[in-house]
C-alpha cells in the first residue's frame, strides 16, 4: 500500500496511489481504491504550502496565507489506531 503527493513549482498539489483509507483526500469517481494517474487537489484553497507530511494512512498539509501570515493545517485519511482522522 503506497501513495504519493507531488508539490509542483507553481504550488499545485497532486496525489496518486492507494486511496483505501482516503489518504489521497479525493473522491475517485469510480469506486476504485487507487489511481495511477495524478489527481490535482482543487477542493481546498491551500495558498502557499509550507509542509506536506504523509503517514501510512493519512496526509497533512501546512500552509501560510501570505496576506495575513495565518497558518492553516489540513489533514485527511484514517488513523488506524483510533479509526478516526
N, C-alpha and C positions, 0 to 999 in steps of 0.2 A: 504494500500500500504506500503510494507516494504521490505527492502533488507539488506543484511549483508555483511561485509567484515571480513575476518579472516586472521591474520598475524601469520604464523607458526614460530616456533623457528628457522627453517632453512632459514627464510627470504622469503619463498613463500607466495604470496598473493592470496587468494581465495575469490570469490564473489558468491552470490546466492540470490535469491528472485525476487522481482519485477524489471523489466527492461523496464517499459513503457516509460521512459524518458532517456534511455541509461545510467542510473546511475551505471550500473554494468561495463560499459566500455568494454563489449564484444559483439561480433556479434553472437547471438544464431543462430545455424544452421537452426533450424526450425523458423517459423515466430512467435513462442510463445513469449509472453511478459514477461515470468518469468521462472525461473528454480528452482527446489527443490534440485538439485544436485550441490554442489560447483564446480565452474569452476576456474581453475588456470589462473591467469593473466600472460600470457607469451609473449604478443605482445610488451611489453616495458621492457627494462632492467633497473630496478629500483635501483639496487645497494642496499645499506643499507637503509631501510625505517625508518625514524625517527618519522613520524606523519601521521596518517590517520584521516581525518575528513569526516563525511557523513552528508549531508543535506537531505531534503526530496526528492530532485530530482537530486542530484549530489554527487560526491566523489572527494576528494582532497588528494593527497599523496605528502609528502615532503621527499626527500631523500638527502643523502650526499655521494659523491664519496670519499671513504677513501683515495685514492691516491692523489687527488687534493684538497680535502676539499670543493669542489664546490657543492653548493646546487642546486637541481632542483625541480621544482614544476610541478606536473602533475594533470590535472583535466579532468573530463568528466561528462556528464549529461546535464541537461537543467535547466536554471534559469527560473522559472515560471513567474517572474515579467517582464523580458525583452524578454523571449522566446529565449535567447541565452545562451551559456555556460558561 
